[in-house]
Amino acid sequence: MQDLMMEMKQARQQFAECITAYKHVGRQLAESERKYRIALRKEILRLKVDGPAEVDAGPVAWTVCGDIARGEQEVAELRLKRDIRKSDYDVCYEKILQLKTEIRLLEGELAAMRRGE
């Protein structure tokens, strides 16, 4: 029973740490998303007004500005960082779910031991 109590304590401590990390990673994700969207918007407008920097072709049609802008180096890097943050966020969420399940199982085991089962 003492071992189960220690496992429960450790699981709850990990759960609290994961909740804190989830909040932190969520804020990082939001900031990454903000930076990406701002850079994308700027690049789309630049393409519409000035055209691609590599060639002097003039303004680009609105219908393709988004696709071209997403391929621009800085925008692509920001999207990658955003996607990595999203992955971290999802992993943290899944760990929280796993810990909740583990805590419930441990609670069940402790209750069974107390009943003498």
Backbone bond lengths (Angstrom), bond angles and torsions (degrees), N, CA, C in turn:
res aa  C-N    CA-C-N  psi(-1)  N-CA   C-N-CA  omega(-1)  CA-C   N-CA-C  phi
1 M - - - 1.459 - - 1.522 110.91 -
2 Q 1.313 114.73 -35.97 1.466 119.61 179.18 1.533 110.26 -63.06
3 D 1.332 116.45 -39.24 1.469 120.55 178.72 1.529 110.68 -63.52
4 L 1.322 116.15 -41.14 1.470 119.89 178.51 1.523 110.95 -64.28
5 M 1.309 115.91 -38.37 1.471 119.40 178.44 1.531 110.55 -64.09
6 M 1.326 116.31 -39.69 1.468 120.27 178.47 1.534 110.54 -66.88
7 E 1.335 116.60 -42.69 1.465 120.50 177.37 1.527 110.81 -60.80
8 M 1.339 115.50 -41.68 1.455 120.64 179.48 1.529 110.41 -63.12
9 K 1.303 116.40 -43.62 1.466 121.04 179.30 1.531 110.37 -61.84
10 Q 1.325 116.45 -44.57 1.463 120.49 179.67 1.530 111.32 -65.02
11 A 1.323 116.62 -41.74 1.469 120.27 179.60 1.523 110.67 -64.04
12 R 1.314 116.64 -41.41 1.470 119.65 178.71 1.520 111.49 -67.03
13 Q 1.312 116.61 -37.05 1.464 120.27 177.59 1.531 109.84 -65.86
14 Q 1.326 117.69 -44.67 1.466 121.12 176.50 1.518 110.93 -61.51
15 F 1.322 116.24 -39.11 1.460 121.18 179.34 1.527 110.22 -61.29
16 A 1.329 116.99 -46.01 1.466 121.12 178.85 1.528 110.98 -62.32
17 E 1.340 116.55 -40.97 1.468 120.59 178.42 1.527 111.02 -65.00
18 C 1.325 116.35 -39.65 1.468 120.48 179.68 1.524 111.53 -66.47
19 I 1.315 116.79 -37.70 1.467 120.05 177.87 1.527 109.82 -63.08
20 T 1.324 116.55 -42.98 1.466 120.59 177.75 1.530 110.47 -63.98
21 A 1.320 116.77 -44.29 1.469 121.14 178.94 1.526 110.66 -64.02
22 Y 1.322 116.87 -39.22 1.468 121.82 179.71 1.526 110.80 -60.35
23 K 1.313 115.78 -42.15 1.464 120.88 177.53 1.534 110.16 -63.52
24 H 1.316 116.08 -45.37 1.467 121.39 -178.77 1.532 110.87 -64.48
25 V 1.319 116.55 -47.07 1.468 121.02 -179.55 1.527 110.42 -65.80
26 G 1.320 116.76 -36.10 1.464 120.33 176.96 1.517 112.05 -61.53
27 R 1.305 116.00 -40.66 1.476 119.95 177.45 1.528 111.17 -67.76
28 Q 1.327 116.34 -38.84 1.465 119.92 176.40 1.524 110.42 -63.72
29 L 1.314 116.57 -40.68 1.467 120.85 177.69 1.523 110.41 -61.44
30 A 1.312 116.92 -45.63 1.465 120.72 179.82 1.525 111.23 -61.40
31 E 1.309 116.98 -41.50 1.470 120.84 179.30 1.530 110.58 -67.09
32 S 1.330 117.35 -41.63 1.464 120.97 177.51 1.523 110.94 -62.74
33 E 1.322 116.43 -41.58 1.467 121.11 178.15 1.526 110.76 -62.54
34 R 1.333 115.89 -42.56 1.471 120.87 179.26 1.528 110.76 -61.42
35 K 1.319 117.14 -47.61 1.466 120.77 -179.55 1.528 110.94 -62.26
36 Y 1.331 115.82 -43.13 1.467 120.19 -179.87 1.525 110.98 -62.08
37 R 1.303 116.97 -47.27 1.473 120.21 -177.31 1.521 112.09 -65.20
38 I 1.314 116.86 -38.25 1.469 120.14 178.09 1.523 110.26 -65.02
39 A 1.330 116.92 -46.04 1.468 120.68 179.47 1.526 110.75 -63.59
40 L 1.325 117.20 -40.68 1.461 121.36 179.25 1.528 110.41 -63.49
41 R 1.312 116.39 -46.27 1.471 120.44 179.05 1.531 110.97 -59.42
42 K 1.322 116.09 -46.11 1.470 120.09 -179.83 1.528 110.99 -61.27
43 E 1.326 116.14 -42.88 1.462 120.14 -178.26 1.528 111.01 -67.83
44 I 1.316 117.54 -40.68 1.470 120.50 178.02 1.516 110.14 -61.19
45 L 1.320 117.16 -45.74 1.470 120.12 179.28 1.530 111.46 -65.16
46 R 1.339 116.38 -39.43 1.465 119.39 178.66 1.523 110.55 -62.69
47 L 1.316 116.57 -42.48 1.465 120.26 179.21 1.527 111.04 -63.85
48 K 1.304 116.82 -39.67 1.463 119.90 -179.13 1.522 110.94 -67.89
49 V 1.319 116.56 -38.26 1.469 120.28 -177.12 1.526 111.85 -83.89
50 D 1.329 117.32 -50.37 1.470 121.50 -172.14 1.523 114.45 -102.93
51 G 1.313 117.79 -24.70 1.456 120.72 -174.76 1.514 110.73 88.12
52 P 1.327 117.19 178.45 1.473 121.17 -179.22 1.523 111.65 -62.38
53 A 1.327 116.15 143.77 1.464 120.93 -178.91 1.521 111.68 -71.81
54 E 1.332 117.48 -29.05 1.466 121.39 -174.98 1.534 112.39 -71.72
55 V 1.314 116.17 -34.97 1.464 120.55 -178.26 1.520 109.97 -127.63
56 D 1.310 115.58 153.20 1.462 120.10 179.80 1.525 108.15 -94.57
57 A 1.333 115.42 69.41 1.462 120.17 -175.76 1.513 112.46 -99.10
58 G 1.310 118.01 -6.10 1.449 120.67 -177.40 1.514 111.20 85.66
59 P 1.328 116.18 -173.50 1.470 120.60 -177.22 1.528 112.80 -59.70
60 V 1.310 115.33 151.65 1.456 123.13 -179.38 1.537 108.19 -102.94
61 A 1.312 117.18 146.49 1.460 121.70 178.59 1.537 110.01 -63.22
62 W 1.334 116.01 144.87 1.463 121.09 -179.89 1.522 111.90 -55.86
63 T 1.294 117.26 -35.14 1.467 120.94 -174.49 1.522 113.65 -64.22
64 V 1.320 118.61 -25.52 1.468 121.16 -179.84 1.520 113.24 -110.91
65 C 1.315 118.03 -6.42 1.471 120.53 -178.78 1.525 112.02 -55.75
66 G 1.323 117.25 -44.17 1.469 120.61 -177.97 1.516 112.28 -61.68
67 D 1.319 116.55 -44.64 1.465 120.23 -179.69 1.524 111.66 -64.96
68 I 1.301 116.11 -43.62 1.467 119.87 179.91 1.520 110.24 -66.65
69 A 1.331 116.58 -41.55 1.466 120.92 -179.22 1.523 111.73 -62.36
70 R 1.323 117.31 -38.85 1.463 120.55 -179.99 1.524 111.91 -66.57
71 G 1.309 117.78 -22.10 1.456 122.00 178.01 1.515 113.55 -86.93
72 E 1.311 117.31 -8.33 1.465 121.19 178.90 1.528 108.61 -68.59
73 Q 1.324 117.79 139.64 1.465 124.20 -171.37 1.533 113.42 -50.83
74 E 1.304 118.10 -55.23 1.472 121.67 -176.50 1.529 111.29 -62.55
75 V 1.316 116.78 -43.92 1.464 121.37 179.98 1.527 110.17 -64.31
76 A 1.318 116.78 -42.15 1.467 120.84 179.38 1.530 111.05 -63.94
77 E 1.328 116.88 -40.32 1.469 120.74 177.80 1.529 110.76 -63.56
78 L 1.317 117.18 -42.71 1.460 120.63 178.86 1.527 111.55 -65.78
79 R 1.323 116.33 -36.47 1.462 119.47 177.29 1.527 110.27 -66.67
80 L 1.326 117.04 -40.53 1.458 121.05 177.33 1.530 110.56 -59.99
81 K 1.324 116.48 -46.80 1.467 120.37 178.74 1.523 110.69 -61.11
82 R 1.331 116.74 -40.62 1.459 120.88 177.90 1.522 110.46 -62.58
83 D 1.321 116.87 -44.68 1.458 120.97 -179.13 1.530 111.95 -64.98
84 I 1.320 116.85 -36.24 1.467 121.08 176.70 1.522 109.76 -65.38
85 R 1.324 116.59 -43.26 1.465 120.52 177.65 1.529 110.71 -62.06
86 K 1.326 116.51 -39.72 1.465 120.76 179.03 1.526 109.85 -63.14
87 S 1.320 116.27 -41.17 1.461 120.87 177.62 1.532 110.65 -62.69
88 D 1.333 116.81 -44.85 1.465 121.25 177.71 1.526 110.83 -59.79
89 Y 1.318 115.98 -41.58 1.461 122.58 179.91 1.529 110.42 -62.68
90 D 1.318 116.26 -45.61 1.465 121.23 -179.71 1.532 111.32 -65.62
91 V 1.329 116.77 -40.72 1.462 120.94 178.92 1.522 110.25 -63.79
92 C 1.313 116.20 -41.89 1.462 120.76 179.04 1.530 110.17 -62.52
93 Y 1.315 116.53 -42.17 1.460 121.00 178.42 1.529 111.18 -61.88
94 E 1.319 116.26 -43.98 1.460 120.39 179.30 1.532 111.25 -64.20
95 K 1.322 117.26 -36.80 1.468 120.84 176.92 1.522 110.12 -64.49
96 I 1.324 117.25 -39.48 1.461 120.81 177.25 1.526 110.21 -61.00
97 L 1.324 116.79 -44.92 1.462 120.22 178.40 1.526 111.45 -61.77
98 Q 1.323 116.06 -41.88 1.461 120.81 179.70 1.529 110.22 -63.33
99 L 1.327 117.02 -42.18 1.456 120.20 -179.68 1.533 111.57 -67.87
100 K 1.317 116.65 -36.84 1.470 119.41 177.06 1.527 110.49 -61.77
101 T 1.316 116.12 -42.05 1.464 120.44 178.42 1.525 110.53 -64.70
102 E 1.318 116.00 -43.68 1.465 120.54 179.54 1.529 110.68 -61.52
103 I 1.319 117.22 -42.78 1.465 121.11 179.36 1.528 110.48 -63.43
104 R 1.325 116.81 -41.95 1.470 119.81 178.27 1.531 111.19 -62.46
105 L 1.331 116.43 -41.68 1.465 120.11 177.95 1.528 111.28 -63.00
106 L 1.307 116.38 -43.75 1.461 120.36 178.98 1.530 110.93 -64.52
107 E 1.323 116.57 -40.13 1.470 119.97 177.02 1.525 110.38 -61.20
108 G 1.326 116.37 -41.22 1.462 120.77 177.66 1.517 112.25 -62.84
109 E 1.317 116.35 -43.09 1.461 120.64 178.27 1.524 111.27 -63.42
110 L 1.330 116.46 -42.88 1.464 119.94 179.08 1.529 111.10 -64.01
111 A 1.316 116.56 -42.66 1.467 120.45 178.97 1.529 110.15 -62.16
112 A 1.314 117.28 -40.95 1.475 121.30 179.41 1.530 110.07 -65.24
113 M 1.319 116.74 -40.22 1.468 119.82 179.09 1.526 110.51 -65.63
114 R 1.310 117.11 -38.75 1.469 120.47 179.67 1.529 111.70 -66.34
115 R 1.319 115.48 -33.22 1.469 119.96 177.63 1.530 111.90 -79.47
116 G 1.317 115.88 -10.20 1.450 120.40 177.88 1.521 113.14 89.21
117 E 1.315 117.78 19.56 1.476 121.45 -178.55 1.502 111.32 -87.64
